[in-house]
Amino acid sequence: MNQEPRQRAEDRDAKDLDRMLRDLPLVAAPEGLRLRVMQTIERRAVGSWWQRAYWDWPPVVRWLAVVLGVILGCGAIWLGAGVLGTLASRGVEVVVEFLGPVVGLVRSVLAVLMRAVTTCAGRVSPTVWAIAVVMLGGVYASSLGVGTMFWRIANSRE
């Protein structure tokens, strides 16, 4: 079946409807509605208090955050000095006994690698080192940029 005549009729109807709607006179919105819409837009643009900068939070919430931070910090110090300190002192002895031979092996392998690196580094010209540092800096900066871009995309709300 040929759909073309039906499509042309639908296009003509759509154009007629569009023309008729455009010919209708403009109607002004009631003043109360306009005011409510503008207030809603402004309220949504500002965002919730937890989405704003810390200094824009309500003063009570800022003080509560400071107090909570101090309490958590004191608790961490207490745990670190008291309970975890005694556990860590006993745990370190066990770990040192278990990993002693592994640490010796890793230390000797790193010593050999460091001697090889220093020997090779002495043979490379300063220009090559400068180029390598600039390239590594560029890779680092571009990695930060790409990471930031993906973080913003993942956290965007649209």
ABEGO torsion letter per residue (X at the ends): XBAAAAAAAAAAAAAAAAAAAAABBBBBBBAAAAAAAAAAAAAAAAEBAAABBAAABBAAAAAAAAAAAAAAAAAAAAAAABAAAAAAAAAAAAAAAAAAAAAAAAAAAAAAAAAAAAAAAAABBAAAAAAAAAAAAAAAAAAAAAAAAAAAAAABBX
